[in-house]
Amino acid sequence: MRFEPIVAIDVASKDEALHLFDALAADQSTQPIVKIGMELYYSFGPSIVEEAKKRGFKVFLDLKAHDIPNTVMRAMHAIGKMGVEFTTIQAAGGSAMLKAGLKGLTEGAQEAGQPTPKLLAITQLTSIDENVLHNEQHVDLPLIKSVQNYARLAESCGLPGVVCSAKEVAAIRQVTGPDFLCITPGIRPNPAKTNDDQKRVVTPAQAHDLGSNGIVVGRPITRAADPVAAYQDIRNAFLNGDDGQAAAKQVAHDLLTIKAVSLQPSQPFTWASGLHSPIYTDNRLTISYPDVRGHIHHGMSQLIKRFYPDAEAVAGVATAGIPHAAWVAEDLHLPMLYVRSKPKDHGRGKQIEGVFKKGQKVVVIDDLLSTGGSVLKAVKAVRKEGGDVIGVISVFTYQLPIADRNFADAGLTYHSVTNYTTLIETAEDYQLVSHDELVSLHQWRKDPQAWSDTHAN
């Protein structure tokens, strides 16, 4: 189940709110759900809810109830009479409070002849990170475990869903039923440019791929020059997903930001092969950045779901592909293997570590594809042991024509989270390269050897 995007009308005045209501209501082809939060509701009360309903909007009343059970029950009784679609309660209030809130909400709705609003438990706000959780809240659990715990609690109390980061949806799905709702704030069309209090953010398309039932979006719509156009773009990306471009751009920006990829057309690098190149890649750096590696393994998981949905195991290529394979295996709940560059010269002389059955469908994971030579050696090793390699996934590819030929010869397809074209487009977007450097970068990809010869001196 997916709901229309929920627009957070977090503005300072009633006039601003009504202006946004009118603008969004003018487009009859689609109509968002509007979120009324503490700021508006505490200033204008139920009248602001009525203004939204008069214009035909479904309302998400986000007051995050948190008090003793009896007080919450009475508050929810009042909300139940208002005819809103969603409302919220803090999971941290405990089971007695959650049950009391649901009871009050249900009884209030029945008295008013209204459908019972969907009561969503707040897990951990998207402004919270591991540092705040451990050092300020003094919670010993990892953040993801805390969120899972709250989701389990909410479901056990009869609530239909939670509010969480989209990054946590997969983990919540592991501990709740298939119809449990995950409504996700922290949505940014371009997370790389985010400079606000949201920390656990994803794009609308990533929220789609991660399985969100609904997204809550505020500033990217309400502060846009054209809020209606911004809403439509976000709506399309969320409801329809995309072809991976959002993830590709995000990871390209990540690689440039942490300098896992460096571009120096004017001062070429010299590769181990002796080839001169305007680009140098060290994707091993990504393992030290939790957000970056999260973007990567979510991107890899989505590629496997899209192109290799019948995968039965993943295999990491030693050494740089191993950590990414581990995270993807955890994401998809699949067995994991890893493939050495050559058999061990001691013990059992194994080249492949882990357990898999002959004929098992395997996706091989590496950090970088240039010619494809090293990963195809790993593919050959898995096939020799009886594995059915159905594809290859990498963090990044140079998109060299020789790689396409080598994979075609091996009867295999490959996909990468991001690629050379997206990377240099991203570098241009962020003004990291000049026009002349951009031309040189394009020339290198067309013929690396000729470019190298030209820049030998």
C-alpha positions as CSV (number, residue, x, y, z in Angstrom):
1,M,0.0,0.0,0.0
2,R,1.3,3.4,-0.9
3,F,-0.3,6.7,0.1
4,E,-0.1,10.0,-1.7
5,P,2.9,12.0,-0.4
6,I,2.2,13.9,2.8
7,V,3.1,17.6,2.7
8,A,4.2,19.0,6.0
9,I,2.7,22.5,6.3
10,D,5.2,23.6,8.9
11,V,4.8,27.3,8.4
12,A,4.6,30.2,10.9
13,S,1.3,31.8,10.0
14,K,-2.3,30.8,9.1
15,D,-2.1,33.0,5.9
16,E,1.0,31.0,4.7
17,A,-0.8,27.7,5.5
18,L,-4.0,28.8,3.6
19,H,-1.9,30.0,0.7
20,L,-0.3,26.5,0.4
21,F,-3.6,24.8,0.9
22,D,-5.1,26.8,-2.0
23,A,-2.0,26.3,-4.3
24,L,-2.0,22.5,-3.7
25,A,-5.8,22.2,-4.0
26,A,-5.8,24.0,-7.4
27,D,-4.4,20.9,-9.2
28,Q,-7.3,18.6,-9.4
29,S,-5.4,15.8,-11.0
30,T,-3.7,14.8,-7.7
31,Q,-4.1,15.9,-4.2
32,P,-1.6,15.3,-1.4
33,I,-2.3,14.5,2.2
34,V,-1.4,17.5,4.4
35,K,0.4,17.3,7.7
36,I,-0.5,19.7,10.4
37,G,2.0,19.7,13.2
38,M,2.5,21.3,16.5
39,E,3.3,24.8,15.3
40,L,0.1,25.3,13.3
41,Y,-2.2,23.3,15.6
42,Y,-1.0,25.0,18.8
43,S,-1.5,28.4,17.2
44,F,-4.9,27.9,15.5
45,G,-6.4,24.7,17.0
46,P,-9.0,22.5,15.2
47,S,-9.9,25.4,12.9
48,I,-6.8,24.8,10.8
49,V,-7.8,21.1,10.4
50,E,-11.2,22.3,9.2
51,E,-9.6,24.6,6.6
52,A,-7.7,21.7,5.2
53,K,-10.7,19.4,5.1
54,K,-12.9,22.1,3.4
55,R,-10.4,22.0,0.5
56,G,-10.8,18.3,0.2
57,F,-7.5,17.3,1.9
58,K,-7.0,14.2,4.0
59,V,-5.2,15.3,7.1
60,F,-2.2,13.9,9.0
61,L,-2.4,15.5,12.5
62,D,1.1,15.1,13.9
63,L,1.0,16.0,17.6
64,K,3.2,13.1,18.9
65,A,1.1,12.5,22.0
66,H,3.2,11.6,25.1
67,D,1.8,11.7,28.6
68,I,0.3,9.4,31.2
69,P,-2.1,6.9,29.6
70,N,-5.4,8.5,30.8
71,T,-4.4,11.9,29.5
72,V,-3.4,10.5,26.2
73,M,-6.6,8.5,26.0
74,R,-8.7,11.7,26.5
75,A,-6.6,13.6,23.9
76,M,-7.0,10.9,21.4
77,H,-10.7,10.7,22.0
78,A,-10.9,14.4,20.9
79,I,-8.7,13.8,17.8
80,G,-10.9,10.8,16.9
81,K,-13.9,13.1,16.5
82,M,-12.1,15.4,14.0
83,G,-12.1,13.1,10.9
84,V,-8.4,13.1,10.3
85,E,-6.6,10.3,8.3
86,F,-3.5,9.9,10.5
87,T,-2.3,10.9,13.9
88,T,0.8,10.2,16.0
89,I,1.9,9.0,19.4
90,Q,5.3,8.4,20.9
91,A,6.3,4.8,21.1
92,A,8.6,5.7,24.1
93,G,5.5,6.2,26.2
94,G,5.1,2.4,26.6
95,S,2.5,-0.2,26.0
96,A,-0.1,1.2,28.4
97,M,0.0,4.6,26.8
98,L,-0.2,3.2,23.3
99,K,-3.2,1.0,24.1
100,A,-5.0,3.9,25.9
101,G,-4.3,6.2,22.9
102,L,-5.7,3.7,20.5
103,K,-8.8,3.1,22.7
104,G,-9.5,6.8,23.0
105,L,-9.0,7.4,19.3
106,T,-11.4,4.5,18.3
107,E,-14.1,5.5,20.7
108,G,-13.9,9.2,19.7
109,A,-14.2,8.3,16.0
110,Q,-17.2,6.0,16.6
111,E,-19.0,8.7,18.6
112,A,-18.6,11.1,15.7
113,G,-19.4,8.5,13.0
114,Q,-15.9,8.9,11.5
115,P,-13.5,6.2,10.4
116,T,-10.8,5.6,13.0
117,P,-7.7,7.5,12.1
118,K,-4.5,5.4,11.6
119,L,-2.5,5.8,14.8
120,L,1.3,5.8,14.1
121,A,3.9,5.4,16.7
122,I,7.0,7.6,16.5
123,T,10.1,5.4,16.7
124,Q,13.2,7.7,16.6
125,L,13.0,11.1,15.1
126,T,15.0,11.5,11.9
127,S,17.0,14.3,13.6
128,I,18.4,11.6,16.0
129,D,21.6,9.8,15.2
130,E,23.8,7.2,17.0
131,N,25.6,10.0,18.9
132,V,22.5,11.5,20.4
133,L,21.0,8.1,21.1
134,H,23.9,6.9,23.1
135,N,25.4,10.0,24.6
136,E,22.2,12.0,25.3
137,Q,19.4,9.5,25.6
138,H,21.8,6.9,27.1
139,V,20.3,4.1,25.1
140,D,22.6,1.1,24.8
141,L,21.0,-0.4,21.8
142,P,22.1,0.5,18.2
143,L,19.7,2.9,16.7
144,I,18.3,0.3,14.3
145,K,17.6,-2.1,17.2
146,S,15.8,0.7,19.1
147,V,13.6,1.4,16.0
148,Q,12.8,-2.3,15.6
149,N,11.9,-2.6,19.3
150,Y,9.5,0.3,19.1
151,A,7.9,-1.1,15.9
152,R,7.4,-4.5,17.6
153,L,5.9,-2.8,20.6
154,A,3.5,-0.7,18.4
155,E,2.3,-3.7,16.5
156,S,1.8,-5.7,19.7
157,C,-0.5,-2.9,21.0
158,G,-2.7,-3.0,17.9
159,L,-1.3,0.1,16.1
160,P,-1.2,-0.1,12.3
161,G,2.2,1.4,11.8
162,V,5.1,3.6,12.7
163,V,6.9,6.8,11.6
164,C,10.5,6.0,10.9
165,S,13.4,6.7,8.5
166,A,13.1,5.0,5.2
167,K,16.6,3.5,5.9
168,E,14.9,1.5,8.7
169,V,11.9,0.1,6.7
170,A,13.7,-3.2,5.7
171,A,14.7,-3.8,9.3
172,I,11.2,-3.1,10.6
173,R,9.7,-5.5,7.9
174,Q,11.9,-8.3,9.5
175,V,10.1,-8.0,12.9
176,T,6.5,-7.0,11.9
177,G,3.7,-8.3,9.7
178,P,3.4,-7.6,6.0
179,D,0.6,-5.0,6.3
180,F,2.4,-2.9,9.0
181,L,2.7,0.7,7.8
182,C,6.0,2.6,7.6
183,I,5.5,6.3,7.0
184,T,8.8,8.0,6.4
185,P,9.9,11.6,6.9
186,G,13.5,12.8,6.2
187,I,12.8,13.0,2.5
188,R,15.1,15.2,0.4
189,P,15.3,15.2,-3.5
190,N,19.0,16.0,-3.1
191,P,20.3,14.7,0.2
192,A,23.9,15.8,-0.7
193,K,22.7,19.4,-0.4
194,T,20.7,19.0,2.8
195,N,21.7,21.5,5.4
196,D,19.1,21.3,8.1
197,D,18.1,19.2,11.2
198,Q,17.3,16.0,9.3
199,K,20.1,13.4,9.6
200,R,18.7,10.1,8.3
201,V,17.5,11.2,4.9
202,V,16.8,9.6,1.5
203,T,15.4,10.7,-1.8
204,P,11.7,10.1,-2.8
205,A,12.8,7.4,-5.3
206,Q,15.0,5.7,-2.6
207,A,12.0,5.7,-0.3
208,H,10.0,3.9,-3.0
209,D,12.7,1.3,-3.4
210,L,13.1,0.8,0.3
211,G,9.4,0.1,0.7
212,S,8.0,3.1,2.4
213,N,4.2,3.2,2.5
214,G,4.1,7.0,2.6
215,I,6.6,9.9,2.7
216,V,6.4,13.1,4.6
217,V,8.0,16.1,2.8
218,G,8.1,19.7,4.0
219,R,10.6,22.2,3.0
220,P,11.5,20.8,-0.4
221,I,7.9,21.6,-1.3
222,T,6.7,24.4,0.9
223,R,9.9,26.5,0.3
224,A,10.1,25.8,-3.4
225,A,9.5,28.6,-5.9
226,D,6.7,26.5,-7.4
227,P,5.4,24.2,-4.6
228,V,2.9,22.4,-6.9
229,A,5.6,21.5,-9.4
230,A,7.9,20.4,-6.6
231,Y,5.1,18.2,-5.2
232,Q,4.5,16.6,-8.6
233,D,8.2,15.8,-9.1
234,I,8.4,14.3,-5.6
235,R,5.1,12.4,-6.1
236,N,6.3,10.9,-9.4
237,A,9.6,9.8,-7.9
238,F,8.0,8.2,-4.9
239,L,5.0,6.5,-6.5
240,N,6.9,5.3,-9.6
241,G,10.5,4.9,-8.4
242,D,13.2,5.6,-11.0
243,D,15.8,3.7,-12.8
244,G,18.4,4.1,-10.1
245,Q,19.6,7.6,-11.2
246,A,18.9,9.1,-7.8
247,A,21.1,6.5,-6.1
248,A,23.7,6.8,-8.8
249,K,24.0,10.6,-8.4
250,Q,24.1,10.3,-4.6
251,V,26.9,7.7,-4.6
252,A,28.8,9.7,-7.2
253,H,28.7,12.7,-5.0
254,D,29.7,10.6,-2.0
255,L,32.7,9.2,-3.8
256,L,33.9,12.7,-4.8
257,T,33.3,14.1,-1.4
258,I,35.3,11.5,0.5
259,K,37.9,11.5,-2.3
260,A,37.4,7.8,-3.0
261,V,37.5,9.1,-6.6
262,S,39.9,11.9,-7.6
263,L,39.8,13.7,-10.9
264,Q,43.0,15.3,-12.2
265,P,42.9,15.7,-16.0
266,S,45.8,18.3,-15.8
267,Q,48.0,16.2,-13.6
268,P,47.3,12.6,-14.6
269,F,47.7,9.6,-12.3
270,T,49.9,6.7,-13.4
271,W,48.1,3.3,-12.8
272,A,50.0,0.2,-11.9
273,S,49.7,-0.9,-15.5
274,G,51.7,2.2,-16.6
275,L,48.6,3.8,-18.1
276,H,48.2,7.5,-17.5
277,S,44.7,8.5,-16.4
278,P,42.7,11.6,-15.3
279,I,41.0,9.5,-12.6
280,Y,42.0,7.5,-9.6
281,T,39.7,5.3,-7.6
282,D,40.1,3.9,-4.1
283,N,36.6,2.7,-3.1
284,R,38.1,1.0,0.0
285,L,37.7,4.4,1.7
286,T,33.9,4.0,1.6
287,I,33.8,1.4,4.4
288,S,34.8,4.1,6.9
289,Y,31.8,6.3,6.2
290,P,28.5,4.8,7.5
291,D,26.2,7.0,5.4
292,V,28.2,6.4,2.3
293,R,28.4,2.7,2.6
294,G,24.7,2.7,3.5
295,H,23.9,4.5,0.2
296,I,26.1,2.0,-1.6
297,H,24.7,-1.2,-0.2
298,H,21.1,0.0,-0.5
299,G,21.8,0.8,-4.1
300,M,23.3,-2.6,-4.7
301,S,20.4,-4.3,-3.0
302,Q,18.0,-2.5,-5.2
303,L,19.9,-3.5,-8.4
304,I,19.8,-7.1,-7.3
305,K,16.1,-6.9,-6.6
306,R,15.5,-5.3,-10.0
307,F,17.9,-7.3,-12.3
308,Y,18.6,-10.5,-10.3
309,P,15.5,-11.2,-8.2
310,D,16.1,-14.9,-8.1
311,A,19.5,-14.5,-6.5
312,E,20.1,-17.2,-3.8
313,A,23.5,-16.0,-2.5
314,V,26.0,-13.1,-2.9
315,A,29.8,-13.5,-3.2
316,G,32.3,-10.7,-2.5
317,V,35.5,-10.4,-4.4
318,A,38.5,-10.2,-2.1
319,T,39.3,-7.9,-0.6
320,A,37.3,-4.7,-1.5
321,G,34.1,-6.5,-2.4
322,I,33.8,-8.4,0.8
323,P,32.4,-5.7,3.1
324,H,29.8,-4.6,0.6
325,A,28.8,-8.2,0.0
326,A,28.3,-8.6,3.7
327,W,26.0,-5.6,4.0
328,V,24.0,-6.6,0.9
329,A,23.7,-10.1,2.2
330,E,22.3,-8.7,5.5
331,D,20.0,-6.4,3.6
332,L,18.5,-9.1,1.5
333,H,18.8,-11.9,4.1
334,L,20.9,-14.1,1.7
335,P,23.9,-16.4,2.3
336,M,27.3,-14.8,1.7
337,L,30.5,-16.1,0.3
338,Y,33.8,-14.5,-0.5
339,V,36.3,-15.3,-3.3
340,R,40.0,-15.1,-2.8
341,S,42.2,-14.1,-5.7
342,K,43.8,-17.5,-5.6
343,P,43.4,-20.7,-3.5
344,K,45.0,-20.7,-0.1
345,D,48.5,-22.3,0.0
346,H,47.7,-24.0,3.3
347,G,44.8,-25.8,5.1
348,R,42.2,-27.0,2.7
349,G,43.5,-24.8,-0.1
350,K,40.1,-23.2,-0.5
351,Q,39.5,-20.2,-2.8
352,I,35.9,-19.7,-1.8
353,E,34.9,-19.2,1.8
354,G,31.4,-19.8,3.0
355,V,28.8,-22.5,2.3
356,F,26.7,-22.8,-0.9
357,K,25.0,-25.5,-2.8
358,K,25.9,-26.6,-6.3
359,G,23.5,-24.9,-8.8
360,Q,22.8,-22.0,-6.4
361,K,22.2,-18.7,-8.2
362,V,25.0,-16.3,-7.1
363,V,25.5,-12.6,-7.7
364,V,29.2,-11.5,-7.5
365,I,30.0,-8.2,-5.8
366,D,33.1,-6.0,-6.3
367,D,33.9,-2.4,-5.6
368,L,35.2,-1.3,-9.1
369,L,35.0,-2.5,-12.7
370,S,37.6,-1.3,-15.2
371,T,38.2,-4.1,-17.7
372,G,36.3,-6.6,-15.7
373,G,39.3,-9.0,-15.6
374,S,39.6,-9.5,-11.8
375,V,35.9,-10.0,-11.1
376,L,35.5,-12.4,-14.0
377,K,38.3,-14.5,-12.5
378,A,36.2,-14.6,-9.3
379,V,33.2,-15.6,-11.5
380,K,35.2,-18.4,-13.0
381,A,36.2,-19.7,-9.6
382,V,32.5,-19.7,-8.4
383,R,31.4,-21.5,-11.5
384,K,34.2,-24.1,-11.1
385,E,32.8,-24.9,-7.7
386,G,29.3,-25.4,-9.2
387,G,27.8,-22.0,-8.5
388,D,25.4,-20.5,-11.1
389,V,26.7,-16.9,-11.4
390,I,23.8,-14.9,-12.8
391,G,25.3,-11.4,-12.7
392,V,27.8,-9.0,-11.2
393,I,27.2,-5.8,-9.2
394,S,29.8,-3.2,-8.4
395,V,30.0,0.2,-6.7
396,F,31.5,2.0,-9.7
397,T,32.4,1.3,-13.3
398,Y,34.6,3.2,-15.7
399,Q,32.2,2.1,-18.5
400,L,35.1,1.1,-20.7
401,P,34.1,-0.7,-23.9
402,I,36.6,-3.5,-23.2
403,A,34.6,-4.4,-20.1
404,D,31.4,-4.8,-22.1
405,R,33.3,-7.1,-24.5
406,N,34.8,-9.2,-21.7
407,F,31.4,-9.7,-20.0
408,A,29.7,-10.6,-23.3
409,D,32.4,-13.2,-23.9
410,A,31.7,-14.6,-20.4
411,G,27.9,-14.7,-21.1
412,L,27.2,-12.4,-18.2
413,T,25.6,-9.0,-17.4
414,Y,26.8,-6.4,-14.9
415,H,25.3,-3.4,-13.2
416,S,26.9,-0.7,-11.0
417,V,25.4,1.7,-8.4
418,T,27.1,4.6,-10.2
419,N,29.4,5.0,-13.2
420,Y,31.9,7.3,-14.9
421,T,29.3,9.3,-16.9
422,T,27.3,10.1,-13.7
423,L,30.4,10.9,-11.8
424,I,31.7,13.5,-14.2
425,E,28.2,15.0,-14.6
426,T,28.1,15.3,-10.8
427,A,31.6,16.9,-10.8
428,E,30.3,19.4,-13.3
429,D,27.1,20.1,-11.3
430,Y,29.2,20.9,-8.2
431,Q,31.8,22.9,-10.2
432,L,34.6,20.5,-9.4
433,V,36.0,20.5,-12.9
434,S,36.3,23.2,-15.6
435,H,34.8,22.9,-19.1
436,D,38.2,22.0,-20.6
437,E,38.8,19.3,-17.9
438,L,35.3,18.0,-18.7
439,V,36.2,17.6,-22.4
440,S,39.4,15.8,-21.4
441,L,37.5,13.4,-19.1
442,H,35.1,12.5,-21.9
443,Q,38.1,11.9,-24.3
444,W,39.7,9.5,-21.8
445,R,36.7,7.3,-21.6
446,K,36.4,7.0,-25.4
447,D,40.1,5.8,-25.8
448,P,42.1,5.5,-22.5
449,Q,45.2,4.3,-24.4
450,A,45.2,7.2,-26.8
451,W,44.6,9.7,-23.9
452,S,47.5,8.1,-22.0
453,D,49.8,8.4,-24.9
454,T,48.9,12.0,-25.4
455,H,49.6,12.8,-21.7
456,A,52.7,10.7,-21.3
457,N,54.9,13.7,-20.8
